[in-house]
């Protein structure tokens, strides 16, 4: 590894460490602060308005009507969940990392929002898999390599249940919108959602991860189910 790369990773690592230290204090002491995304307002325990300026979140909020059903796949601590709940949506949030899921529930309580929070990783089979929890929690992934980007390290590996959205939605309201941000594992999510996408035709908001090498397969699946892909910010807006 070059000296420049080591220095860059050191700077990034220091910044991440400082952020997560401040964040953990907020969650521990109940220090929530107001955040905004588009026209909506809500509170979170995050020190910074994480994702508040995301182009994909703006698209989702623009297209979401009160009473719409939104699936937040890879919900993490619930920024998208809280934003669309504030807009009047009914949210189903999938987050397999128990640490992030606990914070998601705290953020919901800070706003008196309700959502269906499920402990699953969306995938192409109903089974179990190993989730690699990163020292940089945002990059926690089913793929160990993706959990170590930017100099992060795997601090814990846990077994989680995986679910296909095609089978999961049989017992839930079907979505009008599906946001997918799963740290490079989007191919599996799409493969497990083909029947749902063909039948219900929800709008899909897909966070891309160019280093995972799966974008060609992801586009093929979306094309096969009749979706048009438009690049928006760091993701794809996918419409039937």
Residue frames as a rotation matrix with the C-alpha (Angstrom) as fourth column:
UNK 1
0.580 0.814 0.000 0.00
0.814 -0.580 0.000 0.00
0.000 0.000 -1.000 0.00
UNK 2
-0.090 -0.637 0.766 1.39
0.559 -0.668 -0.490 3.41
0.824 0.384 0.417 -0.95
UNK 3
-0.798 -0.259 -0.545 2.23
0.598 -0.451 -0.662 6.05
-0.074 -0.854 0.515 1.65
UNK 4
-0.860 0.502 0.092 -0.39
-0.452 -0.832 0.322 8.36
0.238 0.236 0.942 0.10
UNK 5
-0.097 0.870 -0.484 -3.08
-0.144 0.469 0.871 5.69
0.985 0.154 0.080 0.36
UNK 6
-0.254 -0.050 -0.966 -2.17
0.852 0.461 -0.248 4.95
0.458 -0.886 -0.075 3.97
UNK 7
-0.968 -0.111 -0.225 -2.37
0.205 -0.866 -0.456 8.66
-0.144 -0.488 0.861 4.79
UNK 8
-0.601 0.799 -0.002 -5.72
-0.545 -0.408 0.733 8.99
0.585 0.442 0.680 3.04
UNK 9
0.050 0.619 -0.784 -7.14
0.285 0.743 0.605 6.02
0.957 -0.254 -0.139 4.92
UNK 10
-0.581 -0.334 -0.742 -5.76
0.794 -0.030 -0.607 7.43
0.180 -0.942 0.283 8.17
UNK 11
-0.965 0.260 0.045 -7.54
-0.263 -0.960 -0.098 10.75
0.018 -0.106 0.994 7.64
UNK 12
-0.229 0.927 -0.296 -10.79
-0.485 0.155 0.861 9.03
0.844 0.341 0.414 6.68
UNK 13
-0.107 0.150 -0.983 -10.48
0.581 0.812 0.060 6.66
0.807 -0.564 -0.174 9.63
UNK 14
-0.879 -0.254 -0.403 -9.94
0.476 -0.496 -0.726 9.51
-0.015 -0.830 0.557 12.09
UNK 15
-0.762 0.644 0.062 -12.97
-0.605 -0.743 0.286 11.38
0.231 0.180 0.956 10.75
UNK 16
-0.038 0.762 -0.646 -15.16
-0.186 0.630 0.754 8.28
0.982 0.149 0.118 10.89
UNK 17
-0.388 -0.183 -0.903 -14.02
0.741 0.522 -0.424 7.48
0.549 -0.833 -0.067 14.43
UNK 18
-0.993 0.015 -0.116 -14.81
0.054 -0.821 -0.569 11.00
-0.103 -0.571 0.814 15.63
UNK 19
-0.481 0.871 -0.099 -18.25
-0.690 -0.306 0.655 10.90
0.541 0.384 0.749 14.00
UNK 20
0.060 0.549 -0.834 -19.21
0.086 0.830 0.552 7.54
0.995 -0.104 0.002 15.47
UNK 21
-0.701 -0.322 -0.636 -17.96
0.658 0.051 -0.751 8.52
0.274 -0.945 0.175 18.93
UNK 22
-0.915 0.403 0.020 -20.18
-0.394 -0.880 -0.267 11.61
-0.090 -0.252 0.963 18.87
UNK 23
-0.253 0.863 -0.438 -23.07
-0.596 0.217 0.773 9.58
0.762 0.457 0.459 17.50
UNK 24
-0.239 0.134 -0.962 -22.84
0.492 0.871 -0.001 6.93
0.837 -0.473 -0.274 20.20
UNK 25
-0.939 -0.093 -0.332 -22.92
0.335 -0.475 -0.814 9.64
-0.082 -0.875 0.477 22.87
UNK 26
-0.677 0.735 -0.040 -26.09
-0.709 -0.636 0.304 11.07
0.198 0.234 0.952 21.33
UNK 27
-0.020 0.691 -0.723 -27.84
-0.261 0.694 0.671 7.71
0.965 0.202 0.166 21.35
UNK 28
-0.469 -0.237 -0.851 -26.65
0.646 0.565 -0.513 6.90
0.603 -0.790 -0.111 24.86
UNK 29
-0.875 0.029 -0.484 -27.83
0.368 -0.608 -0.703 10.20
-0.314 -0.793 0.521 26.34
UNK 30
0.029 0.977 0.210 -30.95
0.929 0.051 -0.368 10.77
-0.370 0.205 -0.906 24.23
UNK 31
-0.249 -0.203 -0.947 -29.64
-0.001 -0.978 0.210 13.87
-0.969 0.053 0.243 22.48
UNK 32
-0.039 0.301 0.953 -31.71
0.956 0.289 -0.053 14.11
-0.291 0.909 -0.299 19.30
UNK 33
-0.564 -0.180 -0.806 -31.63
0.012 -0.978 0.210 17.13
-0.826 0.109 0.553 17.01
UNK 34
0.540 0.825 -0.166 -33.89
-0.131 -0.113 -0.985 18.41
-0.831 0.554 0.047 14.21
UNK 35
-0.686 -0.661 0.304 -33.05
0.220 0.210 0.953 17.32
-0.694 0.720 0.001 10.66
UNK 36
0.289 0.778 -0.557 -34.58
-0.492 -0.378 -0.784 18.15
-0.821 0.501 0.274 7.29
UNK 37
-0.736 -0.388 0.555 -34.87
0.327 0.514 0.793 16.50
-0.593 0.765 -0.251 3.90
UNK 38
-0.589 0.553 0.590 -36.69
0.563 -0.243 0.790 18.43
0.580 0.797 -0.169 1.23
UNK 39
-0.219 0.625 0.749 -39.84
-0.415 -0.754 0.508 19.80
0.883 -0.200 0.425 2.83
UNK 40
0.663 0.533 -0.526 -40.03
0.177 0.571 0.802 17.30
0.728 -0.624 0.284 5.68
UNK 41
-0.125 -0.639 0.759 -38.70
-0.771 -0.418 -0.479 17.71
0.624 -0.646 -0.440 9.20
UNK 42
0.803 0.302 -0.514 -37.86
0.072 0.807 0.586 15.05
0.592 -0.507 0.626 11.77
UNK 43
0.497 -0.637 0.589 -35.46
-0.865 -0.317 0.388 14.33
-0.060 -0.703 -0.709 14.64
UNK 44
0.731 -0.328 -0.598 -32.58
0.158 0.934 -0.320 11.86
0.664 0.139 0.735 14.84
UNK 45
0.868 -0.491 -0.072 -29.69
0.063 -0.033 0.997 11.10
-0.492 -0.870 0.002 17.14
UNK 46
0.351 -0.759 0.548 -27.21
0.930 0.215 -0.297 11.40
0.108 0.614 0.782 14.27
UNK 47
-0.101 -0.449 -0.888 -24.80
0.568 -0.759 0.320 14.36
-0.817 -0.472 0.331 14.80
UNK 48
-0.817 -0.241 -0.525 -25.03
-0.295 -0.607 0.738 15.28
-0.496 0.757 0.425 11.12
UNK 49
0.208 0.957 -0.203 -27.96
-0.669 -0.013 -0.743 15.34
-0.714 0.290 0.637 8.70
UNK 50
-0.715 -0.573 0.400 -26.86
-0.186 0.709 0.681 12.06
-0.673 0.412 -0.614 7.13
UNK 51
-0.676 0.366 0.640 -28.48
0.716 0.532 0.452 11.52
-0.175 0.764 -0.621 3.71
UNK 52
0.031 0.782 -0.622 -30.57
0.451 -0.566 -0.690 14.68
-0.892 -0.259 -0.371 4.06
UNK 53
0.060 -0.080 -0.995 -29.19
-0.663 -0.749 0.021 16.02
-0.747 0.658 -0.098 0.77
UNK 54
-0.656 -0.315 0.686 -29.28
0.179 0.818 0.547 12.72
-0.733 0.481 -0.481 -1.12
UNK 55
-0.708 0.383 -0.594 -30.69
-0.706 -0.403 0.582 13.10
-0.016 0.831 0.556 -4.63
UNK 56
-0.713 0.444 -0.543 -32.39
0.143 0.850 0.508 9.71
0.687 0.285 -0.669 -4.28
UNK 57
-0.614 0.508 -0.604 -34.12
0.727 0.066 -0.684 10.73
-0.307 -0.859 -0.410 -1.06
UNK 58
-0.648 0.381 -0.659 -35.37
-0.373 -0.913 -0.162 13.90
-0.664 0.141 0.734 -2.74
UNK 59
-0.719 0.384 -0.580 -36.77
-0.519 0.259 0.814 11.81
0.462 0.887 0.013 -5.59
UNK 60
-0.688 0.449 -0.570 -38.46
0.580 0.813 -0.059 9.45
0.436 -0.371 -0.820 -3.14
UNK 61
-0.594 0.458 -0.661 -40.01
0.467 -0.473 -0.747 12.30
-0.655 -0.753 0.067 -1.15
UNK 62
-0.735 0.301 -0.607 -41.19
-0.590 -0.725 0.355 14.05
-0.333 0.619 0.711 -4.32
UNK 63
-0.598 0.446 -0.666 -42.99
-0.447 0.504 0.739 10.92
0.665 0.740 -0.102 -5.52
UNK 64
-0.799 0.254 -0.545 -44.38
0.534 0.714 -0.452 9.70
0.275 -0.652 -0.707 -2.19
UNK 65
-0.235 0.822 0.519 -48.00
-0.374 -0.569 0.733 10.47
0.897 -0.021 0.441 -1.31
UNK 66
-0.491 0.143 0.859 -49.54
-0.861 0.073 -0.504 10.13
-0.135 -0.987 0.088 2.16
UNK 67
0.472 0.698 0.539 -50.59
-0.641 0.691 -0.334 6.52
-0.606 -0.187 0.773 2.63
UNK 68
0.513 -0.394 -0.762 -48.09
-0.626 0.436 -0.647 5.12
0.587 0.809 -0.023 0.12
UNK 69
0.931 -0.272 0.242 -46.22
0.029 0.718 0.695 2.00
-0.363 -0.641 0.677 1.20
UNK 70
0.495 -0.850 -0.177 -42.42
-0.744 -0.309 -0.593 2.33
0.449 0.425 -0.785 1.16
UNK 71
0.911 -0.369 -0.184 -40.02
0.412 0.842 0.348 -0.58
0.026 -0.393 0.919 1.63
UNK 72
0.607 -0.779 0.156 -36.68
-0.782 -0.621 -0.060 0.65
0.144 -0.085 -0.986 3.04
UNK 73
0.946 -0.277 -0.167 -34.25
0.265 0.960 -0.091 -2.16
0.185 0.042 0.982 2.22
UNK 74
-0.147 -0.979 -0.140 -31.02
0.873 -0.061 -0.484 -1.69
0.466 -0.193 0.863 4.13
UNK 75
0.684 0.644 0.342 -32.62
0.431 -0.735 0.523 0.85
0.588 -0.211 -0.781 6.45
UNK 76
-0.433 -0.901 0.023 -29.57
0.423 -0.226 -0.877 1.25
0.796 -0.370 0.479 8.71
UNK 77
-0.858 0.057 -0.510 -30.45
0.479 -0.268 -0.836 3.77
-0.184 -0.962 0.202 11.48
UNK 78
-0.112 0.991 0.073 -33.59
0.936 0.129 -0.326 4.92
-0.333 0.032 -0.943 9.67
UNK 79
-0.704 -0.145 -0.695 -32.92
0.027 -0.984 0.177 8.27
-0.709 0.106 0.697 8.00
UNK 80
-0.880 0.432 -0.196 -34.95
-0.239 -0.045 0.970 7.35
0.410 0.901 0.143 4.90
UNK 81
-0.445 0.737 -0.509 -37.52
0.775 0.602 0.194 5.63
0.449 -0.308 -0.839 7.11
UNK 82
-0.302 0.309 -0.902 -38.03
0.709 -0.559 -0.429 8.72
-0.637 -0.769 -0.051 9.27
UNK 83
-0.870 -0.069 -0.487 -38.09
-0.209 -0.844 0.493 11.06
-0.446 0.531 0.721 6.28
UNK 84
-0.757 0.617 -0.214 -40.83
-0.127 0.184 0.975 9.19
0.641 0.765 -0.061 4.41
UNK 85
-0.333 0.648 -0.685 -42.75
0.922 0.377 -0.092 8.50
0.198 -0.662 -0.723 7.63
UNK 86
-0.580 0.068 -0.812 -42.74
0.333 -0.890 -0.312 12.26
-0.743 -0.452 0.494 8.19
UNK 87
-0.871 0.244 -0.426 -44.25
-0.490 -0.487 0.723 12.59
-0.031 0.839 0.543 4.70
UNK 88
-0.018 0.966 0.259 -47.12
-0.918 0.086 -0.388 10.30
-0.397 -0.245 0.885 5.71
UNK 89
-0.052 -0.051 -0.997 -45.94
-0.703 0.711 0.000 7.02
0.709 0.701 -0.072 4.20
UNK 90
0.841 0.204 0.502 -46.40
-0.481 0.706 0.520 3.57
-0.248 -0.678 0.691 5.72
UNK 91
0.137 -0.935 -0.328 -42.89
-0.930 -0.007 -0.366 2.13
0.340 0.355 -0.871 6.02
UNK 92
0.995 -0.084 0.062 -41.58
0.060 0.948 0.311 -1.42
-0.085 -0.306 0.948 6.07
UNK 93
0.452 -0.891 0.036 -37.90
-0.872 -0.450 -0.195 -1.23
0.190 0.057 -0.980 7.09
UNK 94
0.932 -0.251 -0.263 -35.51
0.260 0.966 -0.003 -4.17
0.254 -0.066 0.965 6.70
UNK 95
0.331 -0.869 0.367 -32.28
-0.784 -0.470 -0.407 -3.98
0.526 -0.153 -0.837 8.71
UNK 96
0.648 -0.050 -0.760 -30.38
0.162 0.984 0.073 -7.16
0.744 -0.171 0.645 9.63
UNK 97
-0.474 -0.880 -0.018 -27.73
0.261 -0.120 -0.958 -5.47
0.841 -0.459 0.287 11.82
UNK 98
0.265 0.681 -0.683 -29.13
0.868 0.141 0.477 -5.55
0.421 -0.718 -0.554 15.38
UNK 99
-0.426 -0.484 -0.765 -27.02
0.771 -0.636 -0.026 -2.56
-0.474 -0.601 0.644 16.46
UNK 100
-0.991 0.094 0.093 -28.30
-0.016 -0.781 0.625 -0.36
0.131 0.618 0.775 13.63
UNK 101
-0.302 0.946 -0.116 -31.82
0.407 0.238 0.882 -1.69
0.862 0.219 -0.457 14.09
UNK 102
-0.004 0.249 -0.968 -31.83
0.997 -0.078 -0.025 -0.58
-0.082 -0.965 -0.248 17.72
UNK 103
-0.763 -0.326 -0.559 -30.82
0.305 -0.943 0.134 2.92
-0.570 -0.069 0.819 16.66
UNK 104
-0.812 0.550 0.196 -33.51
0.100 -0.199 0.975 2.90
0.575 0.811 0.107 13.98
UNK 105
0.041 0.870 -0.491 -36.12
0.808 0.261 0.529 2.18
0.588 -0.418 -0.692 16.65
UNK 106
-0.259 -0.196 -0.946 -34.72
0.808 -0.581 -0.101 5.01
-0.529 -0.790 0.309 18.80
UNK 107
-0.983 -0.132 -0.128 -35.05
0.039 -0.831 0.555 7.44
-0.180 0.540 0.822 15.91
UNK 108
-0.448 0.894 0.034 -38.63
0.350 0.140 0.926 6.33
0.823 0.427 -0.375 15.31
UNK 109
0.133 0.500 -0.855 -39.46
0.981 0.053 0.184 6.86
0.138 -0.864 -0.484 18.99
UNK 110
-0.674 -0.461 -0.577 -37.86
0.558 -0.830 0.010 10.33
-0.483 -0.316 0.816 18.93
UNK 111
-0.935 0.336 -0.113 -40.54
-0.324 -0.679 0.659 11.31
0.145 0.653 0.744 16.40
UNK 112
-0.340 0.817 0.466 -43.42
-0.357 0.347 -0.867 9.14
-0.870 -0.461 0.173 17.65
UNK 113
-0.130 0.224 -0.966 -43.38
-0.980 0.118 0.159 7.51
0.150 0.967 0.204 14.19
UNK 114
0.318 0.227 0.920 -44.59
-0.362 0.926 -0.104 3.97
-0.876 -0.300 0.377 13.58
UNK 115
0.070 -0.290 -0.954 -43.05
-0.975 0.184 -0.128 1.57
0.212 0.939 -0.270 11.07
UNK 116
0.979 0.138 0.150 -42.80
-0.159 0.978 0.133 -2.16
-0.128 -0.154 0.980 10.53
UNK 117
0.187 -0.982 -0.031 -39.17
-0.981 -0.185 -0.054 -2.99
0.047 0.040 -0.998 11.36
UNK 118
0.981 0.195 0.000 -37.95
-0.195 0.978 -0.070 -6.45
-0.014 0.069 0.998 10.32
UNK 119
0.404 -0.887 0.223 -34.59
-0.536 -0.032 0.844 -8.12
-0.741 -0.460 -0.488 11.13
UNK 120
0.620 -0.073 0.781 -33.97
0.491 0.813 -0.313 -9.55
-0.612 0.578 0.540 7.66
UNK 121
-0.473 -0.691 -0.546 -31.44
-0.296 -0.459 0.838 -9.07
-0.830 0.558 0.012 4.89
UNK 122
0.669 0.700 -0.249 -33.18
-0.451 0.117 -0.885 -8.97
-0.590 0.705 0.394 1.51
UNK 123
-0.525 -0.847 0.078 -31.67
-0.512 0.388 0.767 -11.52
-0.680 0.363 -0.637 -0.87
UNK 124
-0.288 0.372 -0.882 -32.46
-0.898 0.216 0.384 -14.07
0.334 0.903 0.272 -3.58
UNK 125
-0.281 0.266 -0.922 -33.34
0.144 0.962 0.234 -16.89
0.949 -0.067 -0.308 -1.19
UNK 126
0.584 0.482 0.653 -35.13
-0.648 -0.208 0.733 -17.48
0.489 -0.851 0.191 2.09
UNK 127
0.446 -0.577 -0.685 -32.23
0.493 0.797 -0.350 -18.80
0.747 -0.181 0.639 4.13
UNK 128
0.857 -0.305 -0.415 -29.47
0.244 -0.470 0.848 -17.57
-0.454 -0.828 -0.328 6.45
UNK 129
0.523 -0.748 0.409 -26.23
0.434 -0.180 -0.883 -15.73
0.734 0.639 0.230 5.73
UNK 130
0.047 -0.611 -0.790 -23.30
0.977 -0.137 0.164 -14.17
-0.209 -0.780 0.590 7.56
UNK 131
0.847 0.212 0.488 -23.48
0.299 -0.948 -0.107 -10.41
0.441 0.236 -0.866 8.09
UNK 132
-0.112 -0.963 -0.246 -20.11
0.947 -0.028 -0.320 -8.72
0.301 -0.269 0.915 8.53
UNK 133
0.865 0.439 -0.241 -20.46
0.500 -0.785 0.365 -5.76
-0.029 -0.436 -0.899 10.90
UNK 134
0.151 -0.837 0.526 -17.95
0.650 -0.317 -0.690 -3.04
0.745 0.447 0.496 10.04
UNK 135
-0.360 -0.376 -0.854 -16.12
0.874 -0.456 -0.168 -0.63
-0.327 -0.807 0.492 12.31
UNK 136
-0.915 0.262 -0.306 -17.69
-0.347 -0.898 0.269 1.92
-0.204 0.352 0.913 9.94
UNK 137
-0.484 0.729 0.484 -21.31
0.109 0.599 -0.793 0.77
-0.868 -0.332 -0.370 10.45
UNK 138
0.244 0.611 -0.753 -22.55
-0.688 -0.437 -0.579 2.29
-0.683 0.659 0.314 7.17
UNK 139
-0.113 -0.385 -0.916 -20.55
-0.955 0.297 -0.007 -0.33
0.275 0.874 -0.402 5.25
UNK 140
-0.431 0.079 0.899 -21.77
-0.474 0.827 -0.300 -3.42
-0.768 -0.556 -0.319 7.12
UNK 141
0.016 0.325 -0.946 -22.46
-0.995 0.099 0.017 -6.04
0.099 0.941 0.325 4.45
UNK 142
0.857 0.245 0.453 -23.09
-0.254 0.966 -0.041 -9.69
-0.448 -0.080 0.890 3.61
UNK 143
0.736 -0.671 0.092 -19.90
0.362 0.274 -0.891 -9.34
0.573 0.689 0.445 1.55
UNK 144
0.574 -0.535 -0.620 -16.86
0.721 -0.030 0.692 -9.23
-0.389 -0.844 0.369 3.81
UNK 145
-0.435 -0.791 0.431 -14.81
0.900 -0.394 0.184 -7.20
0.024 0.468 0.883 1.31
UNK 146
-0.021 0.509 0.860 -17.48
0.402 -0.783 0.474 -4.49
0.915 0.356 -0.188 1.16
UNK 147
0.877 0.377 -0.297 -17.39
0.392 -0.206 0.896 -4.20
0.277 -0.903 -0.329 4.96
UNK 148
0.302 -0.855 -0.421 -13.72
0.750 -0.059 0.659 -3.19
-0.588 -0.514 0.624 4.87
UNK 149
0.265 -0.191 0.945 -13.79
0.781 -0.532 -0.326 -0.31
0.565 0.825 0.008 2.37
UNK 150
0.506 -0.130 0.852 -12.12
-0.185 -0.982 -0.040 3.00
0.842 -0.138 -0.521 3.31
UNK 151
-0.509 -0.851 0.125 -9.96
-0.354 0.075 -0.932 1.21
0.785 -0.519 -0.339 5.85
UNK 152
0.274 0.675 0.685 -12.78
-0.947 0.066 0.314 -0.19
0.167 -0.735 0.657 7.94
UNK 153
-0.828 -0.520 -0.210 -12.51
-0.459 0.843 -0.279 -3.56
0.322 -0.135 -0.937 9.64
UNK 154
0.108 0.851 -0.514 -14.92
-0.134 0.525 0.841 -6.36
0.985 -0.022 0.171 10.47
UNK 155
-0.563 -0.285 0.776 -15.66
-0.748 -0.224 -0.625 -6.20
0.352 -0.932 -0.087 14.19
UNK 156
-0.406 0.515 0.755 -18.31
-0.419 0.630 -0.654 -8.91
-0.813 -0.582 -0.040 14.33
UNK 157
-0.747 0.270 -0.607 -19.81
-0.511 0.351 0.785 -11.57
0.425 0.897 -0.124 12.06
UNK 158
-0.574 0.647 0.502 -23.33
-0.435 0.279 -0.856 -12.71
-0.694 -0.710 0.121 12.85
UNK 159
-0.878 0.361 0.314 -25.83
0.479 0.661 0.578 -15.09
0.001 0.658 -0.753 11.29
UNK 160
-0.576 0.729 -0.370 -28.96
-0.502 -0.673 -0.544 -13.39
-0.645 -0.128 0.753 9.96
UNK 161
-0.043 0.667 0.744 -32.04
0.558 0.634 -0.536 -14.50
-0.829 0.392 -0.399 8.11
UNK 162
-0.915 -0.172 -0.366 -32.37
-0.210 -0.573 0.793 -13.63
-0.346 0.802 0.488 4.44
UNK 163
-0.049 0.961 0.274 -35.70
0.382 0.271 -0.884 -13.13
-0.923 0.061 -0.380 2.71
UNK 164
-0.770 0.001 0.637 -36.84
0.625 -0.197 0.755 -12.70
0.126 0.980 0.152 -0.87
UNK 165
-0.802 0.546 -0.243 -39.13
-0.433 -0.811 -0.394 -9.72
-0.412 -0.211 0.886 -1.23
UNK 166
-0.526 0.615 -0.587 -41.26
-0.530 0.303 0.792 -11.96
0.665 0.728 0.167 -3.46
UNK 167
-0.236 0.435 -0.869 -42.12
0.564 0.790 0.242 -14.14
0.792 -0.433 -0.431 -0.46
UNK 168
-0.839 -0.144 -0.524 -41.87
0.533 -0.408 -0.741 -11.50
-0.107 -0.901 0.420 2.27
UNK 169
-0.873 0.484 -0.055 -44.54
-0.487 -0.862 0.143 -9.29
0.022 0.152 0.988 0.72
UNK 170
-0.492 0.728 -0.477 -47.09
0.197 0.627 0.754 -12.12
0.848 0.277 -0.451 0.82
UNK 171
0.002 0.489 -0.872 -47.76
0.970 0.212 0.121 -11.18
0.244 -0.846 -0.474 4.46
UNK 172
-0.467 -0.258 -0.846 -47.32
0.524 -0.851 -0.029 -7.41
-0.712 -0.457 0.533 4.12
UNK 173
0.689 0.603 -0.401 -48.84
0.062 -0.601 -0.797 -4.48
-0.722 0.524 -0.452 2.24
UNK 174
0.306 -0.591 0.747 -47.24
0.942 0.301 -0.148 -4.41
-0.137 0.748 0.649 -1.20
UNK 175
-0.240 -0.538 -0.808 -44.94
0.523 -0.773 0.360 -1.45
-0.818 -0.336 0.467 -1.87
UNK 176
0.918 0.386 0.089 -45.48
0.314 -0.571 -0.759 1.59
-0.242 0.725 -0.645 -4.03
UNK 177
0.604 -0.794 0.076 -41.79
-0.635 -0.536 -0.556 2.47
0.482 0.288 -0.828 -3.60
UNK 178
0.888 -0.425 -0.173 -38.71
0.455 0.769 0.448 0.35
-0.058 -0.477 0.877 -2.84
UNK 179
0.622 -0.774 0.123 -35.43
-0.743 -0.632 -0.219 1.92
0.247 0.045 -0.968 -1.72
UNK 180
0.915 -0.374 -0.154 -32.43
0.386 0.921 0.058 -0.43
0.120 -0.113 0.986 -1.90
UNK 181
0.416 -0.854 0.311 -29.07
-0.711 -0.519 -0.474 0.35
0.566 -0.024 -0.824 -0.27
UNK 182
0.973 0.077 0.216 -27.34
-0.186 0.816 0.548 -2.89
-0.134 -0.573 0.808 0.64
UNK 183
0.323 -0.946 0.036 -23.60
-0.704 -0.215 0.677 -2.24
-0.633 -0.244 -0.735 0.25
UNK 184
-0.466 -0.635 -0.616 -22.99
-0.875 0.231 0.425 -4.03
-0.128 0.737 -0.663 -3.03
UNK 185
-0.875 0.179 0.450 -25.49
0.106 0.978 -0.182 -6.86
-0.472 -0.112 -0.874 -2.61
UNK 186
-0.306 0.812 -0.497 -28.18
-0.692 -0.548 -0.470 -5.38
-0.654 0.200 0.730 -4.84
UNK 187
-0.600 0.066 -0.797 -28.11
-0.670 0.502 0.546 -8.19
0.436 0.862 -0.258 -7.41
UNK 188
-0.907 0.232 -0.352 -29.47
0.354 0.871 -0.340 -10.64
0.228 -0.433 -0.872 -4.85
UNK 189
-0.592 0.722 -0.359 -32.19
0.010 -0.439 -0.899 -8.23
-0.806 -0.535 0.252 -3.75
UNK 190
-0.281 0.479 -0.832 -33.36
-0.908 -0.413 0.069 -7.72
-0.310 0.775 0.551 -7.35
UNK 191
-0.753 -0.023 -0.658 -33.26
-0.351 0.860 0.371 -11.44
0.557 0.510 -0.656 -8.15
UNK 192
-0.830 0.422 -0.364 -35.47
0.557 0.599 -0.576 -12.09
-0.025 -0.681 -0.732 -5.13
UNK 193
-0.446 0.648 -0.617 -37.91
0.008 -0.687 -0.727 -9.35
-0.895 -0.329 0.301 -6.18
UNK 194
-0.992 -0.064 -0.107 -38.63
-0.099 -0.119 0.988 -10.09
-0.076 0.991 0.112 -9.84
UNK 195
-0.483 0.876 0.000 -42.16
0.807 0.445 0.389 -11.39
0.340 0.187 -0.921 -9.30
UNK 196
0.071 0.470 -0.880 -43.03
0.767 -0.589 -0.253 -8.38
-0.637 -0.657 -0.402 -7.12
UNK 197
-0.591 -0.370 -0.717 -41.57
-0.084 -0.856 0.510 -5.92
-0.803 0.361 0.475 -9.61
UNK 198
-0.959 0.262 0.110 -43.50
0.167 0.205 0.964 -7.44
0.230 0.943 -0.241 -12.52
UNK 199
-0.274 0.936 -0.219 -46.80
0.896 0.332 0.295 -7.58
0.349 -0.116 -0.930 -10.64
UNK 200
0.371 0.447 -0.814 -46.88
0.820 -0.569 0.062 -4.46
-0.435 -0.691 -0.577 -8.46
UNK 201
0.177 -0.425 0.888 -44.48
0.785 -0.483 -0.388 -2.23
0.593 0.766 0.248 -10.46
UNK 202
0.755 0.005 -0.656 -43.20
0.503 -0.646 0.574 -0.10
-0.421 -0.763 -0.490 -7.57
UNK 203
0.756 -0.610 0.239 -40.76
-0.297 -0.644 -0.705 2.70
0.584 0.462 -0.667 -8.25
UNK 204
0.699 -0.598 -0.392 -37.26
0.714 0.607 0.348 1.55
0.030 -0.523 0.852 -7.23
UNK 205
0.800 -0.528 0.287 -34.59
-0.526 -0.846 -0.088 3.83
0.289 -0.080 -0.954 -5.77
UNK 206
0.878 -0.456 -0.144 -31.32
0.462 0.887 0.011 1.93
0.123 -0.076 0.990 -6.05
UNK 207
0.695 -0.717 -0.057 -28.08
-0.591 -0.615 0.522 3.03
-0.409 -0.329 -0.851 -4.42
UNK 208
0.855 -0.414 -0.312 -25.21
-0.022 0.573 -0.819 1.91
0.518 0.707 0.481 -6.64
UNK 209
0.605 -0.762 0.230 -21.86
-0.321 0.031 0.946 0.61
-0.728 -0.647 -0.226 -5.43
UNK 210
0.735 -0.195 -0.649 -19.59
-0.667 -0.035 -0.744 0.68
0.122 0.980 -0.156 -8.49
UNK 211
-0.285 -0.953 0.105 -16.81
-0.957 0.277 -0.086 -1.37
0.053 -0.125 -0.991 -6.92
UNK 212
-0.040 0.285 0.958 -18.96
-0.512 0.817 -0.264 -4.48
-0.858 -0.501 0.113 -6.56
UNK 213
-0.883 -0.422 -0.206 -18.88
-0.370 0.355 0.859 -5.27
-0.289 0.835 -0.469 -10.30
UNK 214
-0.617 0.683 0.391 -22.58
0.570 0.730 -0.377 -6.10
-0.543 -0.010 -0.840 -10.37
UNK 215
-0.375 0.540 -0.753 -24.02
-0.360 -0.834 -0.419 -3.12
-0.854 0.113 0.507 -12.23
UNK 216
-0.747 0.085 -0.659 -24.31
-0.639 0.177 0.748 -5.01
0.181 0.980 -0.078 -15.55
UNK 217
-0.800 0.458 -0.389 -26.32
0.460 0.883 0.093 -7.81
0.386 -0.104 -0.917 -13.94
UNK 218
-0.541 0.616 -0.573 -28.44
0.422 -0.391 -0.818 -5.35
-0.728 -0.684 -0.049 -11.97
UNK 219
-0.481 0.338 -0.809 -29.32
-0.689 -0.716 0.111 -3.47
-0.542 0.611 0.577 -15.17
UNK 220
-0.851 0.156 -0.501 -30.10
-0.289 0.657 0.696 -6.74
0.438 0.737 -0.514 -16.96
UNK 221
-0.712 0.615 -0.340 -32.56
0.697 0.557 -0.452 -7.78
-0.089 -0.559 -0.825 -14.25
UNK 222
-0.375 0.572 -0.730 -34.26
0.066 -0.768 -0.637 -4.39
-0.925 -0.287 0.250 -14.27
UNK 223
-0.627 0.114 -0.771 -34.47
-0.761 -0.302 0.574 -4.45
-0.167 0.946 0.276 -18.07
UNK 224
-0.914 0.246 -0.323 -35.94
0.112 0.918 0.381 -7.97
0.390 0.312 -0.866 -18.00
UNK 225
-0.447 0.787 -0.425 -38.76
0.833 0.194 -0.517 -6.87
-0.325 -0.585 -0.743 -15.68
UNK 226
0.150 0.585 0.797 -39.53
0.902 -0.412 0.132 -3.84
0.405 0.699 -0.589 -17.85
UNK 227
0.632 0.046 -0.774 -37.89
0.554 -0.724 0.410 -1.02
-0.542 -0.688 -0.483 -15.91
UNK 228
0.578 -0.475 0.664 -36.19
0.354 -0.587 -0.728 2.11
0.736 0.655 -0.171 -17.22
UNK 229
0.351 -0.569 -0.743 -33.06
0.907 0.009 0.422 3.19
-0.234 -0.822 0.519 -15.34
UNK 230
0.649 -0.176 0.740 -32.10
0.163 -0.918 -0.362 6.84
0.743 0.356 -0.567 -14.89
UNK 231
-0.223 -0.809 -0.543 -28.92
0.859 0.100 -0.503 7.82
0.461 -0.579 0.673 -13.08
UNK 232
0.628 0.431 0.648 -29.69
0.010 -0.837 0.547 10.23
0.778 -0.337 -0.531 -10.23
UNK 233
0.563 -0.490 0.665 -26.91
-0.826 -0.358 0.435 11.31
0.025 -0.795 -0.607 -7.89
UNK 234
-0.550 -0.808 0.212 -25.21
-0.826 0.563 0.006 8.20
-0.124 -0.172 -0.977 -6.53
UNK 235
-0.514 0.421 0.747 -28.02
-0.001 0.871 -0.492 5.89
-0.858 -0.254 -0.447 -7.55
UNK 236
-0.952 0.295 0.086 -30.60
0.137 0.155 0.978 4.82
0.275 0.943 -0.188 -10.08
UNK 237
-0.371 0.929 0.001 -34.21
-0.632 -0.252 -0.733 5.90
-0.680 -0.273 0.681 -10.33
UNK 238
-0.999 -0.020 0.038 -35.94
0.008 0.791 0.612 2.84
-0.042 0.612 -0.790 -11.77
UNK 239
-0.334 0.932 -0.138 -39.44
-0.662 -0.336 -0.669 3.20
-0.670 -0.133 0.730 -13.18
UNK 240
-0.345 0.271 0.899 -41.70
0.430 0.897 -0.105 0.63
-0.834 0.351 -0.426 -14.89
